[in-house]
Amino acid sequence: MVGGLVLVGAAGYGFIALSGYTLSAADAAALASLYLLVNIIGPGLFFALEQEISRSTSTQLTAGNRIGPVARRGAVLTFGVLIGVLAILVCISPVLVNRVLAGNWWLGAAVMVSVSATAAVYLVRGLLGGVQRFTGYAVTLAVEGIARLLPCVAIAASGAPSAVGYSMIFAAGAGFGALAGLPWLVRAARAEAPHIGGGYAVEPAGFALPGHSVGRMARRSSLLIGGTLLMQLVPNLAPIVVTARLAGDAATAAAFASAFILVRIPLFLFTPVQSMLLPTLTKAATIGDLPAFRAKLRLNLLAVAAVGLPAALLSLLVGPWAVQLLFGAQVRLSGTVVGLLGISTVILMIAQVLQPGLVALDRHFWVTIAWVLGTTVLVGMLALPGNPLRAAVIAQFAGSLLVAVTMVAAVVNGLRRSPARAVEVAAPAR
């Protein structure tokens, strides 16, 4: 997983860095906006489906049931959502292309390609996470990163770089990742008996759970999609708004977008923790093992502190210099701006740990509420008059903090209301 994350991260940051060094400031700002849009629309929609598919799959395995029906219904739901979002993108494309993507319609097409590829890879990852085939999950990450990074390097080295070439390569990478994960799904489907993580197996006669119909999954996912879409909006909206407000100062806009992307490295690297954490928390919640549930959350929150706090300090001390060195920014930002963005990242990492806890407790509604509150504060502050950079930094901090506080309260309340179940789990499989 770490290796796959490094490759995906290198591809994303390489995409921004190479475009910053080889293209004009206007094209680099447009590609930075494309990168952020892709991270809002694609994962914002389909990571929610990944979580619901993973939760449903893990629940079925814990009950001793086959996962084939869940997989088929998850595919139907994913395809339906994809058709809907593509239709919306077509409708808003004139505004999107002209205001955000520098009038380049090929970049608009790249957004649509990326959304389609993302739908496929998140469906595959949801199933792989549910059956805890994390080697296959890691391979999807690694292949996605390689398929993006190497061609972008080749374009930069060719001496004829173009915004269109970079964007299409970046967009198609997730599709290659989806194909790479299929062999592990085939192996899981051929397994004779379902298993859950840690080597435990539950007999089919264990206990019954509600069915996972398309309608039931859609209702849960609709709440989760709203929250998860906003989860991508909160970390990525500010530089898009700053770019629009600084239309006459592309260099500052590009520097701010690059700083935003730089400080998000810990958040990005921590994202698959949700996929690895959710099946374990789902099992604990399903069988009523609430002490194990609490212990797992505490351990991951400590990991956030260990990774996030040093990263935030580095953002304050060397962030402005790193933005210029790594991304070719023409404007040097203040350490306060980059440092506060780093602190906001730590807060969002806390939310990344708490969200799968809410999903495992079947508290999808509170995921959406938390992100709605945070987004409302963020958007309101971004619209304030005055210095766009100052407004963006304050909005990012306040919105992220409100999300995390709401989730903490919802998890505590959910644990209090979740009764322990007397469910027998078979001995470890040998």
N, C-alpha and C positions, 0 to 999 in steps of 0.2 A: 504494500500500500504506500509506503514512504517513497519507494522508487517511482511508482506510477504518479504520485503527487508531484514529485520533483520534475518529472518530464512535462506534465500538464502545466505546471507553474512556469517552467522555463519557456514553454511554447507561448503562453500568454504574455509574459514579460518580454520575450524575444520579439514577438509581434509588435508590441508598442515601441520597444527600443529601436528595432530595425527601421520601422516607419519614421520614427523621430529623426534618425540619422540620415536617411536616404530620400525622404520626401520633403515637400515644402511644409511650412508651418500649418497652412490651411488644410492640406491633405492629412497631415499627422493628427490634427485636432479632430478631423472627420472620422479617421480610423479609430481614435481613442473613444469617440462617441459610439461608433459601431460596436467596439469591444464591450462597452458598458451596457449598451442596449441588448446585445446578445446575452449578457449575463443577467439582465433583468427579465427578459421575455422567456428565454429558453429554460434555464433552471428555475425561474420564478414559477412557471407553470408546471413543468414536468418533474421537478424534484418533489413536489407535493404528491404527485402520482407515484413516484418511486417509494416514498415513505408509506403511503397507504397500501400499495402492492406488497411491500416488504412486511408491513405489520400484519396484513391478512394472511400472507404466506406463512409467517412465523407462528401466528395463532393456529392455523390449520395443522401445522406440524406438531405443535405442542399438544393438540387434541388427538393426534394420531391419524389425521386425514390426509388424503392425497392433495397435491397442489395443482394438478392439471386444470380443474375448473377455475381456480383463482387466476391462473396464468392467462387463460383464454379471455376471461372477463376483463382482466387488466389491459389486455391488448385492445379489446374493443373500446374501452373507455379512453385509452391513450389516443387511438386513432380519431375518435370523435372530438376530443379536445384539440387535436392538431388541425383538423378541418376548420373548426371554429376560429382558431387564432389566425390561421392563414387568411381567412375571409376578412377578419378585422384589419390585418396588415394591408391587404389590398385596398381597403376603404380609406385608411389613413395615410397611405403611401405618399400622396402629394405633399402633405404637411411634413411628414417624417423626412422625406428626402430633401426638400427645399430648406427646412429650418435646421436640421441636425446633421445631415449627411452631405452637406456642401453641394446639393443639387445633382449628385451623381446617382443615377438610377441603378447602376450596376451594384452599388453598395446596398441599395434597397433590396435588390435580388439576393445579395449575399445574406442579409438578415433572414429572409425566408428560407433559404437553403439551410442555414444554421439551425433555425427552429425545427425544421423537419428532421435533421440529423440528431438534434438533441432529444426529440421525442423518442427516437429509437433507442438511443443509448441509455436513457433513464428507465425505460421499460426493462431492458436487459439487466441493468444494475439493481432495480427493485427486486426482481426475481432472484438474482444472485445473492443479494443481501439477505432476503428472506430465508434462503436455504443455507446461508452462511458459507457460500463458496467465495471467500474473499480473495483467493488467488486469482480467480477469474475476474472478479471485480477490479483488482489491481491491474490486470492485463488490459482491461478496457481503458483505464486511465493512461497507461503507458503508451498504448498504440495511438490513442487520441493525441497525446503530446507529440509523439514522433511524427505522425502524419501532418501535424501543423508546423513543427519547428524546422525540420530538414528542408522542405520546399521553400519556406520563407527565407532561410539562409541562402538557398540556391538563387532565389530571385534577387536578393540583395547583392550577391556576388556577381551576378550576371552583368551588372552595369546598366541595366534597364529596368529598375524597379517601378512598380505602378501600384496605385491604391487598389485597383480592381484585382490584380493578381494576389496581393496580400489577403484581401478580404475573402475571396473565393476559397483559397487554401485554408484559411482559418475556419470558414464556415463548414467545410466538408469533413474536418477532422473527427468530429463526434460520430459520424457515420461509420468510419473505419473502426472506431472503438466499439461500436455496437456489434459489428461483424466479428470482432476478435473475441467477444464474450460468449458467442453462441456455443462453442464446444463444451464449455462448462455447464451450460444449461442442458445440453443433450445428455451429459453424464448424470446430472441430477435427475432428469426425467427417467433415465434407465435404472435408477436405483430401485431396488425391490422394496425397501422399507424406508419411511420417512425418519429423519433424525434431526435433532436440534443441537445447537452449539454446546460444546463441552462433553459430547459423547453420550448424552442422555436420550432415551427414546421413550415415548409414551405409547402404550398399547391402544389399538383402534377402539377398544371398548372403554377407554378411559373416561371421557366426559364429552358431552355434546356442546357445540357452540352455535350461535346464530349463523345462518347461511351468508355467504358473501356474493349476493346477486350483483349484477351490474348496477341496478338502481341503488342498492345499499352502499356499494363502493362509491358511486357517483355522489351521493349525499354527503358522505364523509369527506370525499376528495374536494367537493365544492367549497366546503369550509376551509380545508387545508390549502387549497389552491389560492384562495384569497389571502390567507396569511403568508404563504410562502412566496407569492408574487410580490407582496409588500416587503417580505424579508430580503428580496433582491433589490427592491426599489430603495429601501433605506440606505444600504451601503453604496449605491451606485448613482442615485439621482443627482446629488449635489454638483458633481463636475459637469453634467449635461446642462443643468440650469446655468452654471457659471459660464460655460462656453457660449450659451445663447445670450447672456447678459453682457459678455465681453466680446461681442461680435467684431468690434474694432480693435481688439487687442488679442490676436490669435496666439501670440507667444506666451502671454500670461495664462491664458486659458489652457494651452497645451501643458505648461509647467504644472498647473494645479491638477489637471487630470492625471499627469504622470505621478505626482506626489500621492494622489488618492490611490492609484493602483499599487504604488510601492508599499504603502503602509498596510495594504490589505493582504500582504504575503502571509502573515500568521493566520488570518481568517480563512484564506483560501486553503492553506495546508491543513487546517483543522476541520474543513467541511466534511470529509468522509467519516469523521468520528461519529456523526449522526447515523450514518448507514451501519456502522459497526456496533453502535450503542443500542439502536432501536430494537433489534431482535432479542438482545439480552434483557432489556427492560420490559419488552412485551411478554417474554416468558415469565419473568418475576411477577408482573402484574396479573397475568392470566392465572397463575397457580397461587396467587395471594402471598408471595414471599416479599412483603414490604420492606423488611430490614435489608435484604439484598438489593432491592431497588434503591433505597437511600444510600447505601454504601457505594454503589456504582456511580450515582450522581456526584457524591462527594469526591470520589477519586478523580473524576473527569474535571470537576471545577478546580481542583488543585493543579491539574495539568494545565488548565487555562492560565492560572496565575504563574506557573513556572515558565510558560512559553511567552505569554502575552506581555507581562510587565517589563521584562528586559527589552522586548521589541519596541515597546512604547518609549522607553528611555533612549534607545538608539534613534528612534524617529526624531526626538527632540534635539539630540546632540549632533547627529551627522545626516539627518534626513535631507535638508536642503542641498548639501554637497552631493549626496548620492543621486538625487533627482537629476542634477546637471550631468554627473558622470555617466550614469547608466542609461538615461533617456535622451541625452542631448538637449535638455531644456535650455532655452535662451534667456530665461528669467530666473533669478535666485529668490526663492520664497523664504520667509522668516522661519526660524526654528519653532516659534510658538505655533504657527499654523500647522506645520507638519507634526509637531508633538501632540497637539490636541486631536488631530486626526488619528494618531496612533492610540491614544487613550480610548477614543470611540471604538476603535477596532477591538480592543480588549473587552469592552462591554458587549459588543456584538458576538464575540466568542462565547461569552457566558450564555447568551440567548441561544446559540447553537447547541449547547449542552442541554439546556432546559426544554427546548422544543421537542426532541424525541421523547422526553419524559412525559410531556403532555399528550403526545400521540399515543404512547403506550398505555396511558391511563384512560384513553378514549375521550380526551378533553380537547378535541379538534377546535371546538368553538372558541376556547380561550387562546389558542394559537392565533386565530384571526383577530380577536379583540386586541391582543397585545400589539400586533403589527399595525392595525388600524390606528390605534392611539399614537404609536410612534410616528407613523407616516403623517398623520394630521399635524402634529407638532413640527415635523421636519418641513413639510410643504409650506405651512404658515410662516415659519421663520425664513425660509428661502425667499419668500416674496417680499420681505421687508426692504424698504428703501435703504440706500447707503452703499457701503463697500460690499460688493458681491462675495469676496473671499471671507470677510469677517462673518457675514450672514451665514455662509455655507458651513463654516467651522462650528459656529454656535448651534446651528440647526442640527448638524450631525451628532453632536454630543448630546443635546437634549432629547432628540428623538430616540437615539439608541438607549439612553438611560431609562426612559419611560417603558420601552419594550422589555428590558431585563427585569425591572421592578414588577411589572404586571405579571410576567411569567413566574417569578419567584412566588408571588402570592397565589397564583393559580395552582402551581405544583403542590405547595403546602396544603391548600384547601382540598386538592384532589386526593392526596394521601390520607387525609383525615376521613374522607368519605368513602374510601375504597376498603371494603371488608376483606379480611383474609378468607381464602377458599380452602376447604379441606379436600385437596386433590392429591391422589397418589401418583407419584412419578416413578417410573421403573428405575431399577438400578442402572448404573453406567453400562453402556454397551461395551462388550469386550470383543 
